[in-house]
């Protein structure tokens, strides 16, 4: 069982019916942080080099978003 952004449990069947619209990931390699954003609706991928300080602030911003959604 998975949890949604608002903490509600959902079954594997529910998750399988969902369609991913956007996804993002941050990777660290060779001293650089890279943000990759996938727009699954249009098949676009954007890649940005981001400062490590911005990456360190991500948990704070995600926490703010979770609080707004609650």
Kinemage of the C-alpha trace (Angstrom):
@kinemage 1
@onewidth
@group {chain A} dominant
@subgroup {mainchain}
@vectorlist {calphas} color= white
{ca unk a 1} P 0.000 0.000 0.000
{ca unk a 2} L 1.287 3.479 -0.892
{ca unk a 3} L 0.641 6.870 0.666
{ca unk a 4} L -0.490 9.911 -1.294
{ca unk a 5} L 0.860 13.434 -0.806
{ca unk a 6} L -1.785 14.079 1.832
{ca unk a 7} L -0.878 10.896 3.741
{ca unk a 8} L -3.921 8.867 2.726
{ca unk a 9} L -3.299 5.207 2.022
{ca unk a 10} L -4.118 3.913 -1.456
{ca unk a 11} L -4.100 0.442 -2.908
{ca unk a 12} L -1.792 -0.809 -5.635
{ca unk a 13} L -4.783 -1.017 -7.973
{ca unk a 14} L -5.557 2.675 -7.473
{ca unk a 15} L -1.925 3.613 -8.078
{ca unk a 16} L -1.823 1.512 -11.267
{ca unk a 17} L -4.782 3.449 -12.744
{ca unk a 18} L -3.105 6.801 -12.184
{ca unk a 19} L -1.180 8.520 -14.950
{ca unk a 20} L 2.071 10.324 -14.163
{ca unk a 21} L 1.855 13.877 -15.495
{ca unk a 22} L 5.149 15.309 -14.283
{ca unk a 23} L 8.129 13.898 -12.453
{ca unk a 24} L 11.379 15.352 -11.188
{ca unk a 25} L 14.600 14.013 -9.788
{ca unk a 26} L 17.793 15.478 -8.419
{ca unk a 27} L 21.081 13.686 -8.954
{ca unk a 28} L 24.530 14.412 -7.593
{ca unk a 29} L 27.524 13.395 -9.702
{ca unk a 30} L 30.994 14.801 -10.246
{ca unk a 31} L 30.378 17.574 -7.719
{ca unk a 32} L 27.266 18.869 -9.526
{ca unk a 33} L 23.572 18.629 -8.703
{ca unk a 34} L 21.314 18.140 -11.708
{ca unk a 35} L 17.547 18.616 -11.685
{ca unk a 36} L 15.662 16.684 -14.365
{ca unk a 37} L 11.996 17.526 -14.955
{ca unk a 38} L 9.896 15.198 -17.122
{ca unk a 39} L 6.665 16.483 -18.654
{ca unk a 40} L 4.990 13.175 -19.437
{ca unk a 41} L 2.023 14.923 -21.077
{ca unk a 42} L 4.106 16.382 -23.884
{ca unk a 43} L 7.190 14.158 -23.763
{ca unk a 44} L 9.498 17.038 -22.808
{ca unk a 45} L 12.535 16.709 -20.555
{ca unk a 46} L 14.290 19.719 -19.032
{ca unk a 47} L 17.671 19.429 -17.311
{ca unk a 48} L 19.205 22.105 -15.093
{ca unk a 49} L 22.387 22.291 -13.040
{ca unk a 50} L 21.340 23.629 -9.638
{ca unk a 51} L 23.400 24.865 -6.705
{ca unk a 52} L 23.810 22.408 -3.843
{ca unk a 53} L 22.366 25.024 -1.461
{ca unk a 54} L 19.092 24.919 -3.443
{ca unk a 55} L 19.027 21.124 -3.139
{ca unk a 56} L 19.580 21.363 0.618
{ca unk a 57} L 16.472 23.599 0.862
{ca unk a 58} L 14.210 21.103 -0.932
{ca unk a 59} L 13.016 19.349 2.274
{ca unk a 60} L 11.913 22.734 3.646
{ca unk a 61} L 9.932 23.603 0.497
{ca unk a 62} L 8.394 20.137 0.307
{ca unk a 63} L 7.348 20.453 3.945
{ca unk a 64} L 5.687 23.804 3.180
{ca unk a 65} L 3.826 22.214 0.264
{ca unk a 66} L 2.662 19.285 2.412
{ca unk a 67} L 1.380 21.731 5.043
{ca unk a 68} L -0.567 23.680 2.408
{ca unk a 69} L -2.144 20.472 1.099
{ca unk a 70} L -3.159 19.288 4.574
